[in-house]
Amino acid sequence: MQKIVYFSLPAHGHVNPSLPIISELIRRGAHVDYYSLAPFRRSVEWTGATFRDYGSRFAVSASGPGPFARLDTTIETLIELTATVLQDHLSSVRSIDPVCIMHDAFSPWGKFIAQALHLPAVVSVPSIAVNEQIAMGDGAAGSGMEATGRAIGESMPRWMSALAGLRERFGVPGLHNPFELMHAYGDLNLIYTSRAFQPHAHAFDDKRFQFVGPSLSPRPDTPPFPFEALDGRPLLYISLGTVYQDRGPFFHACIEAFANAPWQVVMAVGQNIGPRDLESIAENFVVLETVPQIEVLKRAALFITHGGMNSVTEGLFHNVPLLVVPQGGDQYWIAKRVAELGAGLSISGIEPNAAILRQSVEHIASHSSFVHAASEIGESLRSAGGSQRAVDEIEALLTRGDGRL
């Protein structure tokens, strides 16, 4: 039985797309050791993988952007976490004797461990693939991933020194620059979208970068939902995902914008702002902390989203046009791409007002071109292959590498 070790970034948007691939690997006979944090134990074990805890020294919360809200603190944190994982787990992984290392593109410690053990690296890319052209493009402006140039310039010598220390201490190759920590690509990179959606897709070679489409499957923590309350009116679904659940003014603006509108509105507000914290909720709203997103999207006519890759992909997979309200990070790139393809609109600013929300939704609803574009992208996503194709590509890589499969 082949052994594979997976290193996650413990956040829902990073863990969730990896789980169907892990399930399929195990179904085909692999044994997978999956590193994460305690909040994800149940989901990991549900796939059949062996859960391994990063431990208490891996000091990152499973919710909220935290240090990843800014570029300078992101790089600092990734360097610190890499040193922690190499120190705490490199010897354990060596004793497992895996045939390859799998890791999240935002988990560079996985890349370093693969290099230290001279193993192929398979990378789970939970967003679009990023190169310099994309990173420096207009979509990144105001994204929250950028610190000031002055702070970056001041920190660069310290970062390079820290990376050199990792190389000397653990015998891992160096990086050309610290920004590679955030896009730690490997021998095979699995991107959960289609080439049709990927910006500048021609820049990513089709040997190392495989656009396998959404990695979807039922989840063990699917929340209940009162589907009997849906009455046939056009369904507007609103969610800011699992990280940005503290945006009270945004949710209040949505209530103001769509109260007593011809839409039935399903709004997921998260645990930080419960339904009881929202006043004057109109009769056409169903407001819950969490909802079964895929099942709701199957019934939705339009989706207001923060622009997280999983949410955007799941919406387009079901032919749903989008109104994207990016909150930070790669969401600005993704929102820009949605608008470029005509599958929705993007609103700048973290907390738009009710009038802007209402006008944007009305514009999308009154122009069939948005549904048509969303459906075209949806078809490209559905035909990309999903988790089965991803595992086919992994098996092909390993077969080329050492013939053990």
N, C-alpha and C positions, 0 to 999 in steps of 0.2 A: 504494500500500500504506500503510495507516495505521500510524503509529508510536506506541508506548506505552512509557513508562518505568515500571519497577516498583522500589520501594524496600522491601527486606525488613528484618526484624529477624533477624539470622543465628543462628537457633536452630531445631532440628528441628521443634518444635511449631508454629512460625510459618511456616517455609518449606514444609513438606510439604503443607499444604492448598492452598497457592497454586499448586503445580506443575501439577495437572490443568487449572486454569483457564488458565494460561499456554499449556499444550499445545493447548487447544481454541481459544484466540485465534489461535495461529499456524496451526492447521489451517484456520481460516477466513480466513487471508490477512494477519494482522497481523504486524508486526515488533516484537519486544519486547526492550528493553534492561533487563536484570535486575541490580540492584545487590545484592551480598552479599559474603561473605568466601570465601577459598580452599577451606575444607572443603566448600562447597556447589557448587563449580564444576561437578563432574560431573553432579550432579542437575539443575542449571539448564540446562546445555548439552544434556542428554538431552531436554529439552522442545523444543529448537530455538531457544531464546532466546539472545541475545548476553549473555554473562556480563561484568559490569563489577565490578571489585573496589573496595570502599570504600577500601582502602589501609591502610597501617600506622598511620595516626593514628586510625583507628576502633578504639579499644582496648577491645573487648569479646570475651570468649571465647565460642566456639560451644557450649561445654558448661559446665554448672554454673550455679547461680543468680547467683553473683557479686554485683555491686552491686544486683541486682534482688531481693535477699532482704528488703530493707527499703524502706519507702516514701520516707524522706528521701533515701537514697542512690540510689534509682530516679530520682527527680525530678532530682537533681544530674546523674546520668549522662545522662539524656535531653536535658537542656539542653546539656551539653557535646558530645554526639554531634550534636545539631542544628546547633550552631555549626560543628562540623567539616565536616559534609556540605555545608552551605550554602557554606562557604568553598571547599571542594575540588571540588564537583561542580555547583554551580548554573550556571556558565557552560557546562559541557559539555552539560548537559541542554538548555539554551537552544539550543545549536547543533544538537541532534538534531531539534528542532522537533516534539515529539510532539503528538498530538491530545488526550491526557489523561495524568494521572499516576495510577498505582496505587501503593498503599503499605499496609503492615501498620498496624493500628490502634495498635501500639506503636512506630511509626516516625514521629513527628510531623514530622520533617524533610521527609517526602513531602508532608504537608499544606501546610507553609510554602512549598515549591517550587511546588506547584500554585497557591497564592495569588499568589506572586511573578510567575508566568508567565500568570496569568489563565486557567487551564485547569481543567476539571472534575477532581474527585478521586474515584477509586473505591477503597474501603477494604476490605481483607481483614481480617475480624474472627475471629481464631483461637480465641476463647472465646465465652461468652455476651455479648450486648450489656449494657452497664452504664450505669445512671443513678444519681442520688443515692439513690433509694430502695433500690436493691440494694447500693450501695457502703456505705451506713450501716446496713444490716440486720444481723440476727443472724449471717448466714452469713459475715460478714467478721471476726467476733470471733476473735482469736487467729490470724489468717490469715498473719501474717508480713509483710503488706503495710503494716502500721501501725508507724510509729515512735512514740515518745512524743509527746504533745501539746506538750510543752515544746520538743523538738527541732524540730518542725514550725514552731511559733511563732517560734522564733529564726531559722529559715532563710527564712521567707516573704519578708521584705524583700529578701534577697539574690536569691531566685528571681525576684521581680517585676522587680528591677533588671536581671537577666540577660536576661529576656524583652524588656524595653524596649530593651536594647542590640541584640538581634537585629532588632527592628523598625526601629530607627534605621539599623543597618548594612546590612541587606539589603532594606529596604522591604517587610517582611511584616507583616500585621496582628497585633495583640497577642492574648493569650488572656485570658479572664475570670479564670482562676486556673491555677496550674501543674498541677493535677491533670488538666486536659484533655490534657496531654502523653501520659498513659497510655491515653486513649480518644480518639484523634485521628480523629474521624469526619468524613466528607465528604459529597459530593453523593449518592453511592450507597454503601451499606454492605452487604457480603455476609457474612452470618452462617452458619456451617456447622452449623446445627442447625435444628430445626423450631420453629414457633410453639408447638407443644404442649410442647416442652421448655423454651423460653425463659421465665425468671421474669418476671412482670409484662409479658407480651408486648403487652398493650393499650397500654402507654405508648410504644411504638415505632411511628411511623407507617409505613404500608405503601408509601409512596413512596420514602423514603430508606433504609429498613431492609428488606432482602429476606432472608428465612430460606430459604436454598437447600439446606440439608441438607449431608451430608458430601461433601467433595470428594476422591474416592478414585480411584486408578488404580494400575497396577503401578509399582514403583519400580526404578531400575537397581541399587540396592544391596541387594536382597532377599537375606538370608543363607540358606544351605542349612539343611535341617532333616531329621532322621531320622523321617519320618512312619511308616516301617515299625515303629518302636518303640511306636507307639500301639496298645494291645491291646484297646480296646473298653470299658474301664472309664470311668465318668464323668470327664470331663476338667476339672481345675481349673487355670486359667492365672493366673500371678502375675507382675506386672511393675510397676516404679516408673518406667517411661519412660526417657528418655535423660539427664535432668538429675540425678535423685536416685539415683545409682548407688553411693553411698558408705554406704548404710544397712545395714551388716553385721549389727547386732543384729536388724533386721527379718527379713532372710533366714534367719538362724539360728532365729528364732522360728517361721517358716513350716515349716522342716524339722522342728522339734520338734512342731509342731501337727499335721502331716499325714503323718508317717512311718508307713508301714504302714496308713494309712487306706484306706477303700474307693475312694478317688479315685486316678486317675493325675494326677500334678502336673507341669506344664511351668512352669519358673521361669526367667525371663530376669534375670540379675543384673548385666549390664553389664561394662565393662572394668575398673572400679576394684576390684571384688571378683569375681575369676574363680572358676569352679567348683572349682578346686584349693584355694581359700581356705576352702571350706566343708567341715567334717568330718562324717563319719557320715551321708552322704546315703543315704537308704533306696532300696530297689529300685523303688519306685513313683514316683520322681522322675526327670525329664529336666531337667538343669540346664545351661544354655548362656549365653554372654555375650549374644547377641542371637538373636531368632527372627523368622520372618516372621509378624508379629502378626495380620494379617488372616486368613491361612490357618489359624493356630491357633485364632482366635476362631470360625471357621466350624465347628470341631469341639468347642468348649468348652461346658460346662454351667454354669460360673460363672467370674467374672473378679475377682481381687483386684487393684485398681489404685490408683495415687496420686490419680486424679481429674483428670488432664490432659484437656483438652477433646477432643483427638484420640482418646485411648484410650477415654474414656467413650462418645463418639459411635460409634466403631468397634464397641465391645462391644454397645451397644444396637441398632445397625444390624443386627447378627446375632442379635438377640433374647436376648442373654446377660445375666442378672441380675448385679449388681455388689456387691462389698464394697469400699467406697471408704475408703482410708486417706490423707487429704490430707496433703501435706508442706509446702505453702506457697502463697502467692499466691491466684489465683482458684479453686484447687482446693477451698477451703472453700465457696465459693458453689455450685460444681458438685456437690459431695458433698451439700450441703443439698437441692439440687433433685432429685437422684436419690432421696433418702429421701422427700421430699415426694410424689413421683409413685409411690412404692411399687415402684420398679424395683430396689431394693437397700437396703443399710444403709450407714451411715457410722460409722466409728470415730474418735473424737477421740484426739489424741496421735500423734506421729510414729512411735513404735516400740511398738505394742501387744504384749502378751505372747502366748504360745502358746495359753493357755486362752481368751482373748478371741477370737483368730482362729478357733480351732476351733469355739467356741460360735456365733459369728456365721455361719460357713459352714454349720454344721448347721441353724441356724434358717432361712436362706435356702433350703437344699436341701429342707427338710421342708414348705415352704409354697408351693404352686403359684401363689399370687397374685403372687409376685415375677416368675416367668416370664411370666405373663399381662401384667403391667404393662410389663415390658421389651419384649414383643412389640408392644404397642400403640404405645409410643414408637418402636420399630423401624420399624413401618409408616409412621408420620408422617415419619421420616427418609428412608425409601426413596422416598416419593412426593413429596419436596420439590423434586427436580429436579437436584440436584448441579451439576457443573461446566458442563454444557450450559445449564442454566437461568441460571447465573451469567453466562455469556457473552451469553445472550439479553438479560439486563438491562443489561449493559454496552453492547451495541449499541443498545438502546432509548434509553439515556441520551445517547449520542453523536449519535444521529439527531435527538433532540429539541434537542440543543445547537447543532449547526452543519450538519447535513445532509450530512456528508462520507461517511457510510456508505450 
